Amino acid sequence: MNGAVELLIEPLRYGFLLRALVAAVLVGAICAMVGSYVVLKGLAFIGDALAHVAFTGIVVAFLAGFSFYIGALAAAIAAGLGIGWVTRRVGLSTDTAIGIVFSGVFALGVVLMAIGIRTYTVDLFSYVFGDILAVRARDLWAIALAGLLVVGTIVALYKELLFAHFDPVVAEAAGLPVGALQLLLLLLLSVTVVVSVQAVGVVLVLAMLVTPAATAALVARRLPAMMILAVLFGALAALVGFYLSYYASVPSGGAIVLVATVLFVLVAALVRGRGAWRRLMAAYR
């Protein structure tokens, strides 16, 4: 027993590891809550696009010498508005518009990085695959404040967001600002992606948005229950992934997402097995 407790406590003796653990759990929970809308509304592609677009903002911020949060958030919001403009003005489908804007802006980031930076740097590539050990105290505050903003907004406007996104025609007839509410969800998704990039990286943000929420969707029948379960699954994946990363000396982003995926497989197997057992029992009645 003492050995197990020692294994849990050992990483927490170092300030930077304690910050990393708190950041991982916060990111896992925030991504999972927003991810509930992403899964139910089929927004996974736009979540992936925003993550890659945020990388271009990070490159610009790195070259200009200002906070990567500002650059990443500005790029994500601009891309979201650009997707909306292409969809409405050009008449293309949303998926096509996302593909055009996403690939174009990400390509711009790659070109800017090649022009402005002659050697590969950890400062930039840590954002591609995630480096949660690099989280500073101010980064932790930014993640916590973003989490309060995202969770507080979703809780305060729960009914309005639900109505506007799942029955927009009736919501508009009822006088709700459907367009503004849809834009608000996009903004919340952008904020979530930006604060998650340092923890799990651009490549794996989508997994943290989708996997815990998809796991919760296997067992929950209502959105509130799904959100709560998704937050629990996301936080658990982050917690276990953190310790796996520490003791196995593997990248934190990959470890967290791997644990989230294993949780999904286990829950899916349990749900499927329970369904098969019920059918078997019903056949012998």
C-alpha positions as CSV (number, residue, x, y, z in Angstrom):
1,M,0.0,0.0,0.0
2,N,2.8,2.4,0.9
3,G,4.5,1.7,-2.3
4,A,1.4,2.6,-4.3
5,V,1.0,5.8,-2.4
6,E,4.6,6.6,-3.0
7,L,4.2,6.1,-6.7
8,L,1.2,8.6,-6.7
9,I,3.0,11.2,-4.5
10,E,6.5,11.1,-6.0
11,P,5.7,13.3,-9.2
12,L,3.8,15.8,-7.1
13,R,7.0,16.8,-5.1
14,Y,8.1,18.9,-8.0
15,G,6.3,22.2,-8.7
16,F,6.4,21.8,-12.5
17,L,5.0,18.3,-12.4
18,L,2.1,19.4,-10.1
19,R,1.3,22.2,-12.5
20,A,1.4,19.7,-15.4
21,L,-1.0,17.4,-13.5
22,V,-3.5,20.2,-12.7
23,A,-3.3,21.5,-16.3
24,A,-3.9,18.0,-17.7
25,V,-7.0,17.4,-15.6
26,L,-8.4,20.8,-16.4
27,V,-7.8,20.4,-20.2
28,G,-9.4,16.9,-20.1
29,A,-12.5,18.2,-18.4
30,I,-12.9,21.4,-20.6
31,C,-12.4,19.4,-23.8
32,A,-14.9,16.8,-22.7
33,M,-17.6,19.3,-21.9
34,V,-17.3,21.2,-25.2
35,G,-16.8,17.9,-26.9
36,S,-20.3,16.8,-26.0
37,Y,-21.6,19.4,-28.5
38,V,-18.9,18.4,-31.0
39,V,-19.9,14.8,-31.0
40,L,-23.7,15.3,-31.1
41,K,-23.5,18.0,-33.8
42,G,-20.9,16.3,-35.9
43,L,-18.4,19.1,-35.5
44,A,-15.3,16.9,-35.3
45,F,-13.9,18.2,-38.6
46,I,-14.1,21.8,-37.6
47,G,-12.5,21.0,-34.2
48,D,-9.6,19.5,-36.0
49,A,-9.4,22.4,-38.4
50,L,-9.3,24.9,-35.6
51,A,-6.5,23.0,-33.9
52,H,-4.3,23.1,-37.0
53,V,-5.2,26.8,-37.7
54,A,-4.2,27.6,-34.2
55,F,-0.7,26.4,-35.0
56,T,-0.4,29.2,-37.6
57,G,-1.4,31.7,-35.0
58,I,1.3,30.3,-32.7
59,V,3.9,30.6,-35.5
60,V,2.9,34.3,-36.1
61,A,3.0,35.0,-32.3
62,F,6.4,33.3,-32.0
63,L,7.9,35.4,-34.9
64,A,6.3,38.6,-33.6
65,G,7.2,38.1,-30.0
66,F,3.8,38.1,-28.3
67,S,1.8,35.6,-26.4
68,F,0.9,32.4,-28.3
69,Y,-2.6,32.5,-26.7
70,I,-3.4,35.7,-28.5
71,G,-2.0,34.5,-31.9
72,A,-3.7,31.1,-31.7
73,L,-7.1,32.5,-30.6
74,A,-7.0,35.2,-33.2
75,A,-6.2,32.7,-35.9
76,A,-8.9,30.3,-34.7
77,I,-11.6,33.0,-34.6
78,A,-10.6,34.4,-38.0
79,A,-10.7,30.9,-39.5
80,G,-14.1,30.3,-38.0
81,L,-15.4,33.6,-39.5
82,G,-13.7,32.7,-42.8
83,I,-15.5,29.3,-42.9
84,G,-18.8,31.0,-42.3
85,W,-18.1,33.6,-45.1
86,V,-17.1,30.9,-47.6
87,T,-20.2,28.9,-46.8
88,R,-22.6,31.8,-47.1
89,R,-21.1,33.9,-49.9
90,V,-19.6,31.3,-52.1
91,G,-22.3,28.7,-51.7
92,L,-20.0,25.7,-50.8
93,S,-20.9,23.1,-48.3
94,T,-19.6,23.6,-44.7
95,D,-17.2,20.6,-45.0
96,T,-15.7,22.0,-48.2
97,A,-15.3,25.5,-46.7
98,I,-13.6,24.0,-43.7
99,G,-11.2,22.0,-45.9
100,I,-10.3,25.1,-47.9
101,V,-9.7,27.4,-45.0
102,F,-8.1,24.8,-42.8
103,S,-5.6,23.7,-45.4
104,G,-4.8,27.2,-46.6
105,V,-4.2,28.7,-43.2
106,F,-2.2,25.7,-42.0
107,A,-0.1,25.8,-45.1
108,L,0.6,29.5,-44.4
109,G,1.8,28.5,-40.9
110,V,4.2,26.0,-42.4
111,V,5.6,28.5,-44.9
112,L,6.0,31.2,-42.3
113,M,7.8,28.8,-40.0
114,A,10.2,27.8,-42.9
115,I,10.9,31.4,-43.8
116,G,11.3,32.8,-40.3
117,I,12.9,29.9,-38.5
118,R,15.9,28.2,-40.1
119,T,16.2,25.4,-37.5
120,Y,13.6,23.2,-35.8
121,T,12.9,24.5,-32.4
122,V,11.3,22.9,-29.4
123,D,9.4,26.1,-28.7
124,L,7.2,25.5,-31.8
125,F,7.2,21.7,-32.2
126,S,6.2,21.2,-28.6
127,Y,2.8,22.7,-29.7
128,V,2.5,20.1,-32.4
129,F,2.7,17.0,-30.2
130,G,2.2,18.7,-26.8
131,D,4.5,19.2,-23.9
132,I,2.5,19.5,-20.7
133,L,5.7,19.7,-18.6
134,A,6.4,23.1,-20.1
135,V,3.2,24.6,-18.5
136,R,4.1,27.6,-16.4
137,A,2.1,29.2,-13.6
138,R,0.6,31.8,-15.9
139,D,-0.3,29.1,-18.4
140,L,-2.2,27.3,-15.6
141,W,-4.0,30.5,-14.7
142,A,-5.0,31.0,-18.4
143,I,-6.3,27.4,-18.6
144,A,-8.3,27.8,-15.4
145,L,-9.8,31.1,-16.5
146,A,-10.7,29.7,-19.9
147,G,-12.3,26.7,-18.2
148,L,-14.4,29.0,-16.0
149,L,-15.4,31.0,-19.1
150,V,-16.3,27.9,-21.1
151,V,-18.1,26.0,-18.4
152,G,-19.8,29.0,-17.0
153,T,-21.2,30.0,-20.4
154,I,-22.4,26.5,-21.2
155,V,-24.2,26.2,-17.8
156,A,-25.7,29.7,-18.0
157,L,-26.9,29.4,-21.5
158,Y,-27.6,25.7,-21.5
159,K,-31.2,25.8,-22.7
160,E,-30.5,28.5,-25.3
161,L,-27.5,26.7,-26.8
162,L,-29.3,23.4,-26.8
163,F,-32.4,24.9,-28.5
164,A,-30.4,26.8,-31.1
165,H,-28.2,23.9,-32.2
166,F,-30.6,21.0,-32.2
167,D,-33.8,22.8,-33.4
168,P,-32.6,26.1,-35.0
169,V,-35.8,26.7,-37.0
170,V,-38.1,26.6,-33.9
171,A,-35.5,28.5,-31.9
172,E,-35.4,31.3,-34.4
173,A,-39.2,31.4,-34.5
174,A,-39.2,31.7,-30.7
175,G,-37.0,34.8,-31.0
176,L,-33.6,33.3,-30.0
177,P,-30.5,34.8,-31.8
178,V,-29.6,31.5,-33.4
179,G,-26.7,32.9,-35.5
180,A,-25.2,34.5,-32.4
181,L,-25.5,31.4,-30.3
182,Q,-24.0,29.2,-33.0
183,L,-21.1,31.7,-33.3
184,L,-20.8,31.6,-29.5
185,L,-20.3,27.8,-29.5
186,L,-17.6,28.2,-32.2
187,L,-15.9,30.8,-30.0
188,L,-16.0,28.4,-27.0
189,L,-14.6,25.7,-29.2
190,S,-11.8,28.0,-30.3
191,V,-10.9,28.9,-26.7
192,T,-10.9,25.3,-25.7
193,V,-8.7,24.3,-28.6
194,V,-6.2,27.1,-27.9
195,V,-5.7,26.3,-24.2
196,S,-5.5,22.6,-24.9
197,V,-2.7,22.8,-27.5
198,Q,0.2,23.0,-25.1
199,A,-1.1,20.0,-23.1
200,V,-1.8,17.5,-25.9
201,G,-0.6,19.3,-29.1
202,V,-2.3,20.3,-32.3
203,V,-2.3,16.8,-33.6
204,L,-4.2,15.3,-30.6
205,V,-6.6,18.0,-29.6
206,L,-9.4,16.5,-31.7
207,A,-9.0,13.2,-29.8
208,M,-9.6,14.9,-26.4
209,L,-12.6,16.8,-27.8
210,V,-14.2,13.6,-29.3
211,T,-13.1,10.5,-27.4
212,P,-14.3,11.2,-23.8
213,A,-17.6,12.6,-25.1
214,A,-18.1,9.6,-27.4
215,T,-17.4,7.3,-24.4
216,A,-20.0,9.1,-22.4
217,A,-22.5,8.9,-25.3
218,L,-22.4,5.1,-25.1
219,V,-24.0,5.1,-21.6
220,A,-25.8,8.4,-21.3
221,R,-29.2,9.2,-22.8
222,R,-29.5,12.9,-22.0
223,L,-27.1,15.7,-22.7
224,P,-26.5,16.8,-19.0
225,A,-25.6,13.3,-18.0
226,M,-23.4,12.9,-21.1
227,M,-21.5,16.1,-20.2
228,I,-20.9,15.0,-16.6
229,L,-19.7,11.6,-17.7
230,A,-17.6,13.1,-20.4
231,V,-15.9,15.4,-17.9
232,L,-15.2,12.5,-15.6
233,F,-13.8,10.4,-18.5
234,G,-11.7,13.3,-19.8
235,A,-10.3,14.1,-16.3
236,L,-9.6,10.4,-15.6
237,A,-7.8,10.0,-19.0
238,A,-5.7,13.1,-18.2
239,L,-4.8,11.8,-14.7
240,V,-3.8,8.3,-15.7
241,G,-2.1,9.6,-18.9
242,F,0.0,12.0,-16.8
243,Y,1.3,9.2,-14.6
244,L,1.8,6.9,-17.6
245,S,3.8,9.7,-19.3
246,Y,5.9,10.2,-16.2
247,Y,6.8,6.6,-15.4
248,A,7.0,5.3,-19.0
249,S,8.9,8.4,-20.2
250,V,6.5,8.9,-23.2
251,P,5.0,12.1,-24.6
252,S,2.2,13.4,-22.4
253,G,-0.2,14.1,-25.2
254,G,0.1,10.6,-26.7
255,A,-0.3,9.0,-23.2
256,I,-3.4,11.0,-22.3
257,V,-5.1,10.2,-25.7
258,L,-4.1,6.6,-25.5
259,V,-5.7,6.2,-22.1
260,A,-8.9,8.0,-23.4
261,T,-9.0,5.6,-26.3
262,V,-8.6,2.5,-24.0
263,L,-11.4,3.9,-21.8
264,F,-13.6,4.1,-24.9
265,V,-12.9,0.6,-26.0
266,L,-13.5,-0.8,-22.5
267,V,-16.9,1.1,-22.1
268,A,-17.9,0.0,-25.6
269,A,-17.1,-3.6,-24.8
270,L,-19.1,-3.4,-21.6
271,V,-22.1,-1.8,-23.2
272,R,-22.0,-4.3,-26.1
273,G,-21.6,-7.2,-23.7
274,R,-24.5,-6.0,-21.5
275,G,-26.7,-5.8,-24.5
276,A,-25.8,-9.3,-25.6
277,W,-26.4,-10.7,-22.1
278,R,-29.9,-9.1,-22.0
279,R,-30.8,-10.5,-25.4
280,L,-29.6,-13.9,-24.3
281,M,-31.6,-13.8,-21.1
282,A,-34.7,-12.6,-23.0
283,A,-34.4,-15.6,-25.4
284,Y,-34.6,-18.1,-22.6
285,R,-37.6,-16.5,-20.8
